[in-house]
Amino acid sequence: MNINIQSIKFDATEKLQNFINKRVEKLGKFYEGITNVEVSLKVIKPETAANKEVSIKVIAPHIELFASKIADSFEDATDLCAEAIQKQLTKAKEKNQ
């Protein structure tokens, strides 16, 4: 599984990148054959409270899934996105069987 993390208009800390990598690697348990995962981090309107946006795009043979969430921190938004992707992966797996 190839994981690409792109932080738009800021530099993501190594701690944040490690957190995202660990969280995204867990998605492999829900669907075999995930080839690429693209994670995009963006700060929207810095003056608002919930201003961290995380988008996750999962690419596997025959499927392409996407989730985007906004929260107070990148960690929270990553967790919300990963949960949404887990549900989509579970549905896709059930549909294929």
KOLNU-533842 format. One record per atom (N, C-alpha, C): x, y, z; residue number from 1; chain; atom name; residue in three letters. Coordinates in nm, 4 decimals, padded with zeros to 6 digits, always signed. Atoms other than C-alpha are relative to their C-alpha. Layout:
+----------+----------+----------+-----+--------+-------+--------+
|        x |        y |        z | num | chaine | atome | residu |
+----------+----------+----------+-----+--------+-------+--------+
|        X |        Y |        Z | NUM |      A |    CA |    ALA |
...
+----------+----------+----------+-----+--------+-------+--------+
This chain:
+----------+----------+----------+-----+--------+-------+--------+
|        x |        y |        z | num | chaine | atome | residu |
+----------+----------+----------+-----+--------+-------+--------+
| +00.0851 | -00.1174 | +00.0000 |   1 |      A |     N |    MET |
| +00.0000 | +00.0000 | +00.0000 |   1 |      A |    CA |    MET |
| +00.0900 | +00.1243 | +00.0000 |   1 |      A |     C |    MET |
| -00.0766 | -00.1231 | +00.0135 |   2 |      A |     N |    ASN |
| +00.1443 | +00.3338 | -00.1106 |   2 |      A |    CA |    ASN |
| -00.0815 | +00.1160 | +00.0581 |   2 |      A |     C |    ASN |
| +00.0717 | -00.1088 | -00.0655 |   3 |      A |     N |    ILE |
| +00.0468 | +00.6283 | +00.1126 |   3 |      A |    CA |    ILE |
| +00.0679 | +00.1330 | -00.0336 |   3 |      A |     C |    ILE |
| -00.0509 | -00.1334 | +00.0318 |   4 |      A |     N |    ASN |
| +00.0904 | +00.9857 | -00.0143 |   4 |      A |    CA |    ASN |
| -00.0720 | +00.1015 | +00.0875 |   4 |      A |     C |    ASN |
| +00.0582 | -00.1045 | -00.0837 |   5 |      A |     N |    ILE |
| +00.0378 | +01.2731 | +00.2296 |   5 |      A |    CA |    ILE |
| +00.0389 | +00.1346 | -00.0591 |   5 |      A |     C |    ILE |
| -00.0235 | -00.1319 | +00.0586 |   6 |      A |     N |    GLN |
| -00.0012 | +01.6189 | +00.0825 |   6 |      A |    CA |    GLN |
| -00.0598 | +00.1052 | +00.0927 |   6 |      A |     C |    GLN |
| +00.0488 | -00.1083 | -00.0845 |   7 |      A |     N |    SER |
| -00.0252 | +01.9220 | +00.3103 |   7 |      A |    CA |    SER |
| +00.0018 | +00.1283 | -00.0845 |   7 |      A |     C |    SER |
| +00.0167 | -00.1156 | +00.0875 |   8 |      A |     N |    ILE |
| -00.1555 | +02.2283 | +00.1270 |   8 |      A |    CA |    ILE |
| +00.0237 | +00.1284 | +00.0783 |   8 |      A |     C |    ILE |
| -00.0359 | -00.1310 | -00.0555 |   9 |      A |     N |    LYS |
| +00.0027 | +02.5641 | +00.2185 |   9 |      A |    CA |    LYS |
| +00.0505 | -00.0045 | +00.1438 |   9 |      A |     C |    LYS |
| -00.0672 | +00.0096 | -00.1298 |  10 |      A |     N |    PHE |
| +00.1717 | +02.4345 | +00.5365 |  10 |      A |    CA |    PHE |
| +00.0810 | -00.1293 | +00.0015 |  10 |      A |     C |    PHE |
| -00.0803 | +00.1215 | -00.0130 |  11 |      A |     N |    ASP |
| +00.4226 | +02.1706 | +00.6472 |  11 |      A |    CA |    ASP |
| -00.0542 | -00.0846 | +00.1145 |  11 |      A |     C |    ASP |
| +00.0506 | +00.0920 | -00.1025 |  12 |      A |     N |    ALA |
| +00.2817 | +01.8714 | +00.8330 |  12 |      A |    CA |    ALA |
| +00.1174 | -00.0501 | +00.0839 |  12 |      A |     C |    ALA |
| -00.1054 | +00.0496 | -00.0889 |  13 |      A |     N |    THR |
| +00.4837 | +01.7642 | +01.1359 |  13 |      A |    CA |    THR |
| +00.0199 | -00.1497 | -00.0205 |  13 |      A |     C |    THR |
| -00.0289 | +00.1430 | +00.0123 |  14 |      A |     N |    GLU |
| +00.6489 | +01.4241 | +01.1438 |  14 |      A |    CA |    GLU |
| -00.0948 | -00.0818 | +00.0878 |  14 |      A |     C |    GLU |
| +00.0932 | +00.0676 | -00.0911 |  15 |      A |     N |    LYS |
| +00.4262 | +01.3305 | +01.4391 |  15 |      A |    CA |    LYS |
| -00.1369 | -00.0183 | -00.0667 |  15 |      A |     C |    LYS |
| +00.1280 | +00.0073 | +00.0703 |  16 |      A |     N |    LEU |
| +00.1135 | +01.4096 | +01.2341 |  16 |      A |    CA |    LEU |
| +00.0070 | -00.1004 | -00.1143 |  16 |      A |     C |    LEU |
| -00.0155 | +00.0944 | +00.1106 |  17 |      A |     N |    GLN |
| +00.2444 | +01.2156 | +00.9340 |  17 |      A |    CA |    GLN |
| +00.0025 | -00.1438 | +00.0500 |  17 |      A |     C |    GLN |
| -00.0035 | +00.1351 | -00.0573 |  18 |      A |     N |    ASN |
| +00.3190 | +00.9125 | +01.1537 |  18 |      A |    CA |    ASN |
| -00.1388 | -00.0443 | +00.0454 |  18 |      A |     C |    ASN |
| +00.1364 | +00.0307 | -00.0431 |  19 |      A |     N |    PHE |
| -00.0317 | +00.9290 | +01.3040 |  19 |      A |    CA |    PHE |
| -00.0857 | -00.0393 | -00.1203 |  19 |      A |     C |    PHE |
| +00.0806 | +00.0272 | +00.1202 |  20 |      A |     N |    ILE |
| -00.1894 | +00.9414 | +00.9575 |  20 |      A |    CA |    ILE |
| +00.0404 | -00.1333 | -00.0617 |  20 |      A |     C |    ILE |
| -00.0461 | +00.1275 | +00.0564 |  21 |      A |     N |    ASN |
| +00.0265 | +00.6548 | +00.8294 |  21 |      A |    CA |    ASN |
| -00.0538 | -00.1189 | +00.0785 |  21 |      A |     C |    ASN |
| +00.0500 | +00.1107 | -00.0830 |  22 |      A |     N |    LYS |
| -00.0690 | +00.4313 | +01.1237 |  22 |      A |    CA |    LYS |
| -00.1499 | -00.0195 | -00.0193 |  22 |      A |     C |    LYS |
| +00.1469 | +00.0078 | +00.0124 |  23 |      A |     N |    ARG |
| -00.4392 | +00.5138 | +01.0898 |  23 |      A |    CA |    ARG |
| -00.0409 | -00.0543 | -00.1366 |  23 |      A |     C |    ARG |
| +00.0348 | +00.0418 | +00.1361 |  24 |      A |     N |    VAL |
| -00.4466 | +00.4615 | +00.7129 |  24 |      A |    CA |    VAL |
| +00.0410 | -00.1452 | -00.0249 |  24 |      A |     C |    VAL |
| -00.0427 | +00.1388 | +00.0186 |  25 |      A |     N |    GLU |
| -00.2507 | +00.1338 | +00.7279 |  25 |      A |    CA |    GLU |
| -00.1031 | -00.0987 | +00.0544 |  25 |      A |     C |    GLU |
| +00.1033 | +00.0873 | -00.0573 |  26 |      A |     N |    LYS |
| -00.5324 | -00.0116 | +00.9410 |  26 |      A |    CA |    LYS |
| -00.1124 | -00.0283 | -00.0996 |  26 |      A |     C |    LYS |
| +00.1048 | +00.0212 | +00.1003 |  27 |      A |     N |    LEU |
| -00.7651 | +00.0240 | +00.6405 |  27 |      A |    CA |    LEU |
| +00.0250 | -00.1279 | -00.0799 |  27 |      A |     C |    LEU |
| -00.0337 | +00.1224 | +00.0729 |  28 |      A |     N |    GLY |
| -00.5819 | -00.2691 | +00.4803 |  28 |      A |    CA |    GLY |
| -00.0680 | -00.1238 | +00.0565 |  28 |      A |     C |    GLY |
| +00.0687 | +00.1142 | -00.0618 |  29 |      A |     N |    LYS |
| -00.7582 | -00.5021 | +00.7250 |  29 |      A |    CA |    LYS |
| -00.1414 | -00.0177 | -00.0564 |  29 |      A |     C |    LYS |
| +00.1391 | +00.0034 | +00.0440 |  30 |      A |     N |    PHE |
| -01.0968 | -00.4158 | +00.5755 |  30 |      A |    CA |    PHE |
| -00.0166 | -00.0348 | -00.1476 |  30 |      A |     C |    PHE |
| +00.0103 | +00.0298 | +00.1429 |  31 |      A |     N |    TYR |
| -01.0154 | -00.4630 | +00.2070 |  31 |      A |    CA |    TYR |
| +00.1376 | -00.0390 | -00.0514 |  31 |      A |     C |    TYR |
| -00.1274 | +00.0467 | +00.0550 |  32 |      A |     N |    GLU |
| -00.7427 | -00.6664 | +00.0405 |  32 |      A |    CA |    GLU |
| +00.0284 | +00.0718 | -00.1318 |  32 |      A |     C |    GLU |
| -00.0393 | -00.0526 | +00.1310 |  33 |      A |     N |    GLY |
| -00.5510 | -00.5134 | -00.2472 |  33 |      A |    CA |    GLY |
| -00.0054 | +00.1504 | -00.0153 |  33 |      A |     C |    GLY |
| -00.0061 | -00.1456 | +00.0120 |  34 |      A |     N |    ILE |
| -00.5514 | -00.1423 | -00.1656 |  34 |      A |    CA |    ILE |
| +00.1386 | +00.0354 | -00.0524 |  34 |      A |     C |    ILE |
| -00.1285 | -00.0321 | +00.0604 |  35 |      A |     N |    THR |
| -00.2787 | -00.0028 | -00.3908 |  35 |      A |    CA |    THR |
| +00.0499 | +00.1376 | +00.0406 |  35 |      A |     C |    THR |
| -00.0401 | -00.1368 | -00.0320 |  36 |      A |     N |    ASN |
| -00.2750 | +00.3730 | -00.3234 |  36 |      A |    CA |    ASN |
| -00.0980 | +00.0644 | +00.0959 |  36 |      A |     C |    ASN |
| +00.0827 | -00.0831 | -00.0868 |  37 |      A |     N |    VAL |
| -00.4026 | +00.6044 | -00.0530 |  37 |      A |    CA |    VAL |
| +00.0570 | +00.1409 | -00.0079 |  37 |      A |     C |    VAL |
| -00.0422 | -00.1392 | +00.0094 |  38 |      A |     N |    GLU |
| -00.3869 | +00.9802 | -00.1089 |  38 |      A |    CA |    GLU |
| -00.0692 | +00.0790 | +00.1110 |  38 |      A |     C |    GLU |
| +00.0534 | -00.0781 | -00.1116 |  39 |      A |     N |    VAL |
| -00.4296 | +01.2000 | +00.1989 |  39 |      A |    CA |    VAL |
| +00.0359 | +00.1463 | -00.0239 |  39 |      A |     C |    VAL |
| -00.0219 | -00.1425 | +00.0217 |  40 |      A |     N |    SER |
| -00.4725 | +01.5737 | +00.1603 |  40 |      A |    CA |    SER |
| -00.0432 | +00.0762 | +00.1241 |  40 |      A |     C |    SER |
| +00.0251 | -00.0775 | -00.1210 |  41 |      A |     N |    LEU |
| -00.4514 | +01.8147 | +00.4564 |  41 |      A |    CA |    LEU |
| -00.0078 | +00.1474 | -00.0381 |  41 |      A |     C |    LEU |
| +00.0171 | -00.1402 | +00.0346 |  42 |      A |     N |    LYS |
| -00.5780 | +02.1705 | +00.4371 |  42 |      A |    CA |    LYS |
| -00.0580 | +00.0758 | +00.1182 |  42 |      A |     C |    LYS |
| +00.0563 | -00.0884 | -00.1021 |  43 |      A |     N |    VAL |
| -00.6428 | +02.4590 | +00.6786 |  43 |      A |    CA |    VAL |
| -00.0927 | +00.0968 | -00.0727 |  43 |      A |     C |    VAL |
| +00.0959 | -00.0900 | +00.0635 |  44 |      A |     N |    ILE |
| -00.9575 | +02.6495 | +00.5867 |  44 |      A |    CA |    ILE |
| -00.0407 | +00.1102 | +00.0971 |  44 |      A |     C |    ILE |
| +00.0379 | -00.1162 | -00.0810 |  45 |      A |     N |    LYS |
| -01.0333 | +02.9969 | +00.7205 |  45 |      A |    CA |    LYS |
| +00.0563 | -00.0108 | +00.1419 |  45 |      A |     C |    LYS |
| -00.0662 | +00.0196 | -00.1301 |  46 |      A |     N |    PRO |
| -00.7853 | +03.0014 | +01.0120 |  46 |      A |    CA |    PRO |
| -00.0735 | +00.0589 | +00.1201 |  46 |      A |     C |    PRO |
| +00.0663 | -00.0619 | -00.1150 |  47 |      A |     N |    GLU |
| -01.0155 | +03.2185 | +01.2276 |  47 |      A |    CA |    GLU |
| -00.1162 | -00.0812 | +00.0562 |  47 |      A |     C |    GLU |
| +00.1106 | +00.0810 | -00.0515 |  48 |      A |     N |    THR |
| -01.2862 | +02.9508 | +01.2680 |  48 |      A |    CA |    THR |
| +00.0527 | -00.1151 | +00.0859 |  48 |      A |     C |    THR |
| -00.0408 | +00.1072 | -00.0923 |  49 |      A |     N |    ALA |
| -01.2806 | +02.6712 | +01.5281 |  49 |      A |    CA |    ALA |
| +00.0302 | -00.1294 | -00.0748 |  49 |      A |     C |    ALA |
| -00.0189 | +00.1247 | +00.0754 |  50 |      A |     N |    ALA |
| -01.3302 | +02.3652 | +01.3070 |  50 |      A |    CA |    ALA |
| +00.0531 | +00.0368 | -00.1379 |  50 |      A |     C |    ALA |
| -00.0571 | -00.0491 | +00.1249 |  51 |      A |     N |    ASN |
| -01.0876 | +02.4561 | +01.0316 |  51 |      A |    CA |    ASN |
| +00.1033 | -00.0936 | -00.0612 |  51 |      A |     C |    ASN |
| -00.0959 | +00.0959 | +00.0555 |  52 |      A |     N |    LYS |
| -00.8813 | +02.1427 | +00.9610 |  52 |      A |    CA |    LYS |
| -00.0758 | -00.1000 | -00.0871 |  52 |      A |     C |    LYS |
| +00.0676 | +00.0902 | +00.0934 |  53 |      A |     N |    GLU |
| -00.9894 | +01.9487 | +00.6523 |  53 |      A |    CA |    GLU |
| +00.0951 | -00.1101 | -00.0435 |  53 |      A |     C |    GLU |
| -00.0763 | +00.1156 | +00.0452 |  54 |      A |     N |    VAL |
| -00.8662 | +01.5995 | +00.5711 |  54 |      A |    CA |    VAL |
| -00.0831 | -00.0731 | -00.1052 |  54 |      A |     C |    VAL |
| +00.0642 | +00.0778 | +00.1063 |  55 |      A |     N |    SER |
| -00.9493 | +01.4198 | +00.2468 |  55 |      A |    CA |    SER |
| +00.0823 | -00.1255 | -00.0228 |  55 |      A |     C |    SER |
| -00.0682 | +00.1270 | +00.0253 |  56 |      A |     N |    ILE |
| -00.8669 | +01.0543 | +00.1913 |  56 |      A |    CA |    ILE |
| -00.0613 | -00.0644 | -00.1237 |  56 |      A |     C |    ILE |
| +00.0431 | +00.0690 | +00.1221 |  57 |      A |     N |    LYS |
| -00.8836 | +00.8833 | -00.1473 |  57 |      A |    CA |    LYS |
| +00.0697 | -00.1358 | -00.0012 |  57 |      A |     C |    LYS |
| -00.0524 | +00.1364 | -00.0014 |  58 |      A |     N |    VAL |
| -00.8411 | +00.5045 | -00.1541 |  58 |      A |    CA |    VAL |
| -00.0196 | -00.0604 | -00.1382 |  58 |      A |     C |    VAL |
| +00.0051 | +00.0605 | +00.1327 |  59 |      A |     N |    ILE |
| -00.7564 | +00.3296 | -00.4795 |  59 |      A |    CA |    ILE |
| +00.0368 | -00.1478 | +00.0119 |  59 |      A |     C |    ILE |
| -00.0214 | +00.1447 | +00.0030 |  60 |      A |     N |    ALA |
| -00.7880 | -00.0463 | -00.5193 |  60 |      A |    CA |    ALA |
| -00.0537 | -00.0499 | -00.1341 |  60 |      A |     C |    ALA |
| +00.0536 | +00.0514 | +00.1267 |  61 |      A |     N |    PRO |
| -00.8602 | -00.2701 | -00.8179 |  61 |      A |    CA |    PRO |
| -00.1531 | +00.0049 | -00.0020 |  61 |      A |     C |    PRO |
| +00.1445 | -00.0084 | +00.0255 |  62 |      A |     N |    HIS |
| -01.2125 | -00.1968 | -00.9460 |  62 |      A |    CA |    HIS |
| -00.0762 | +00.0963 | +00.0910 |  62 |      A |     C |    HIS |
| +00.0713 | -00.0980 | -00.0827 |  63 |      A |     N |    ILE |
| -01.2938 | +00.0605 | -00.6751 |  63 |      A |    CA |    ILE |
| +00.0884 | +00.1218 | +00.0280 |  63 |      A |     C |    ILE |
| -00.0672 | -00.1226 | -00.0401 |  64 |      A |     N |    GLU |
| -01.2040 | +00.4166 | -00.5865 |  64 |      A |    CA |    GLU |
| -00.0930 | +00.0699 | +00.0986 |  64 |      A |     C |    GLU |
| +00.0836 | -00.0563 | -00.1062 |  65 |      A |     N |    LEU |
| -01.3342 | +00.5609 | -00.2588 |  65 |      A |    CA |    LEU |
| +00.0570 | +00.1333 | +00.0472 |  65 |      A |     C |    LEU |
| -00.0421 | -00.1328 | -00.0438 |  66 |      A |     N |    PHE |
| -01.3238 | +00.9146 | -00.1196 |  66 |      A |    CA |    PHE |
| -00.0806 | +00.0432 | +00.1216 |  66 |      A |     C |    PHE |
| +00.0679 | -00.0589 | -00.1151 |  67 |      A |     N |    ALA |
| -01.4040 | +01.0821 | +00.2111 |  67 |      A |    CA |    ALA |
| +00.0729 | +00.1287 | +00.0361 |  67 |      A |     C |    ALA |
| -00.0570 | -00.1275 | -00.0417 |  68 |      A |     N |    SER |
| -01.3511 | +01.4380 | +00.3304 |  68 |      A |    CA |    SER |
| -00.0734 | +00.0462 | +00.1249 |  68 |      A |     C |    SER |
| +00.0598 | -00.0421 | -00.1273 |  69 |      A |     N |    LYS |
| -01.4083 | +01.5622 | +00.6861 |  69 |      A |    CA |    LYS |
| +00.0718 | +00.1233 | +00.0531 |  69 |      A |     C |    LYS |
| -00.0537 | -00.1211 | -00.0627 |  70 |      A |     N |    ILE |
| -01.3566 | +01.8861 | +00.8801 |  70 |      A |    CA |    ILE |
| -00.0178 | -00.0132 | +00.1513 |  70 |      A |     C |    ILE |
| +00.0054 | +00.0083 | -00.1460 |  71 |      A |     N |    ALA |
| -01.2734 | +01.9000 | +01.2522 |  71 |      A |    CA |    ALA |
| +00.0928 | +00.1052 | +00.0611 |  71 |      A |     C |    ALA |
| -00.0858 | -00.0947 | -00.0721 |  72 |      A |     N |    ASP |
| -01.0871 | +02.0970 | +01.5205 |  72 |      A |    CA |    ASP |
| +00.1482 | -00.0305 | -00.0184 |  72 |      A |     C |    ASP |
| -00.1404 | +00.0382 | +00.0175 |  73 |      A |     N |    SER |
| -00.7652 | +01.9017 | +01.4658 |  73 |      A |    CA |    SER |
| +00.0117 | -00.0982 | -00.1165 |  73 |      A |     C |    SER |
| -00.0225 | +00.0929 | +00.1104 |  74 |      A |     N |    PHE |
| -00.6103 | +01.7005 | +01.1843 |  74 |      A |    CA |    PHE |
| -00.0181 | -00.1450 | +00.0464 |  74 |      A |     C |    PHE |
| +00.0157 | +00.1360 | -00.0523 |  75 |      A |     N |    GLU |
| -00.6101 | +01.3923 | +01.4079 |  75 |      A |    CA |    GLU |
| -00.1472 | -00.0405 | +00.0038 |  75 |      A |     C |    GLU |
| +00.1440 | +00.0291 | -00.0050 |  76 |      A |     N |    ASP |
| -00.9867 | +01.4125 | +01.4675 |  76 |      A |    CA |    ASP |
| -00.0573 | -00.0175 | -00.1401 |  76 |      A |     C |    ASP |
| +00.0504 | +00.0076 | +00.1376 |  77 |      A |     N |    ALA |
| -01.0563 | +01.4760 | +01.0992 |  77 |      A |    CA |    ALA |
| +00.0479 | -00.1282 | -00.0677 |  77 |      A |     C |    ALA |
| -00.0532 | +00.1249 | +00.0566 |  78 |      A |     N |    THR |
| -00.8308 | +01.1821 | +01.0031 |  78 |      A |    CA |    THR |
| -00.0801 | -00.1194 | +00.0508 |  78 |      A |     C |    THR |
| +00.0804 | +00.1092 | -00.0564 |  79 |      A |     N |    ASP |
| -01.0214 | +00.9523 | +01.2409 |  79 |      A |    CA |    ASP |
| -00.1377 | -00.0065 | -00.0647 |  79 |      A |     C |    ASP |
| +00.1332 | -00.0036 | +00.0616 |  80 |      A |     N |    LEU |
| -01.3565 | +01.0646 | +01.0978 |  80 |      A |    CA |    LEU |
| +00.0051 | -00.0503 | -00.1438 |  80 |      A |     C |    LEU |
| -00.0159 | +00.0446 | +00.1393 |  81 |      A |     N |    CYS |
| -01.2342 | +01.0116 | +00.7407 |  81 |      A |    CA |    CYS |
| +00.0251 | -00.1502 | -00.0068 |  81 |      A |     C |    CYS |
| -00.0332 | +00.1428 | +00.0007 |  82 |      A |     N |    ALA |
| -01.0877 | +00.6708 | +00.8198 |  82 |      A |    CA |    ALA |
| -00.1232 | -00.0843 | +00.0318 |  82 |      A |     C |    ALA |
| +00.1230 | +00.0730 | -00.0318 |  83 |      A |     N |    GLU |
| -01.4182 | +00.5599 | +00.9768 |  83 |      A |    CA |    GLU |
| -00.0936 | -00.0041 | -00.1201 |  83 |      A |     C |    GLU |
| +00.0862 | -00.0049 | +00.1187 |  84 |      A |     N |    ALA |
| -01.6092 | +00.6736 | +00.6672 |  84 |      A |    CA |    ALA |
| +00.0523 | -00.0940 | -00.1086 |  84 |      A |     C |    ALA |
| -00.0599 | +00.0885 | +00.0999 |  85 |      A |     N |    ILE |
| -01.3661 | +00.4897 | +00.4394 |  85 |      A |    CA |    ILE |
| -00.0180 | -00.1463 | +00.0408 |  85 |      A |     C |    ILE |
| +00.0215 | +00.1373 | -00.0477 |  86 |      A |     N |    GLN |
| -01.3925 | +00.1757 | +00.6582 |  86 |      A |    CA |    GLN |
| -00.1387 | -00.0498 | -00.0376 |  86 |      A |     C |    GLN |
| +00.1373 | +00.0382 | +00.0351 |  87 |      A |     N |    LYS |
| -01.7692 | +00.1713 | +00.6071 |  87 |      A |    CA |    LYS |
| -00.0124 | -00.0255 | -00.1493 |  87 |      A |     C |    LYS |
| +00.0061 | +00.0169 | +00.1453 |  88 |      A |     N |    GLN |
| -01.7262 | +00.2168 | +00.2319 |  88 |      A |    CA |    GLN |
| +00.0725 | -00.1271 | -00.0428 |  88 |      A |     C |    GLN |
| -00.0752 | +00.1213 | +00.0339 |  89 |      A |     N |    LEU |
| -01.4643 | -00.0605 | +00.2168 |  89 |      A |    CA |    LEU |
| -00.0785 | -00.1253 | +00.0376 |  89 |      A |     C |    LEU |
| +00.0804 | +00.1141 | -00.0430 |  90 |      A |     N |    THR |
| -01.6880 | -00.2973 | +00.4140 |  90 |      A |    CA |    THR |
| -00.1141 | -00.0250 | -00.0971 |  90 |      A |     C |    THR |
| +00.1084 | +00.0140 | +00.0968 |  91 |      A |     N |    LYS |
| -01.9784 | -00.2299 | +00.1778 |  91 |      A |    CA |    LYS |
| +00.0509 | -00.0545 | -00.1324 |  91 |      A |     C |    LYS |
| -00.0567 | +00.0466 | +00.1269 |  92 |      A |     N |    ALA |
| -01.7574 | -00.2793 | -00.1276 |  92 |      A |    CA |    ALA |
| +00.0388 | -00.1472 | +00.0069 |  92 |      A |     C |    ALA |
| -00.0392 | +00.1397 | -00.0167 |  93 |      A |     N |    LYS |
| -01.6242 | -00.6073 | +00.0100 |  93 |      A |    CA |    LYS |
| -00.1219 | -00.0916 | -00.0006 |  93 |      A |     C |    LYS |
| +00.1233 | +00.0799 | -00.0038 |  94 |      A |     N |    GLU |
| -01.9754 | -00.7356 | +00.0836 |  94 |      A |    CA |    GLU |
| -00.0639 | -00.0086 | -00.1382 |  94 |      A |     C |    GLU |
| +00.0597 | -00.0040 | +00.1334 |  95 |      A |     N |    LYS |
| -02.0918 | -00.6307 | -00.2611 |  95 |      A |    CA |    LYS |
| +00.0745 | -00.0945 | -00.0967 |  95 |      A |     C |    LYS |
| -00.0790 | +00.0853 | +00.0873 |  96 |      A |     N |    ASN |
| -01.8060 | -00.8212 | -00.4288 |  96 |      A |    CA |    ASN |
| -00.0182 | -00.1487 | +00.0292 |  96 |      A |     C |    ASN |
| +00.0128 | +00.1411 | -00.0367 |  97 |      A |     N |    GLN |
| -01.8818 | -01.1444 | -00.2413 |  97 |      A |    CA |    GLN |
| -00.1302 | -00.0528 | -00.0399 |  97 |      A |     C |    GLN |
+----------+----------+----------+-----+--------+-------+--------+
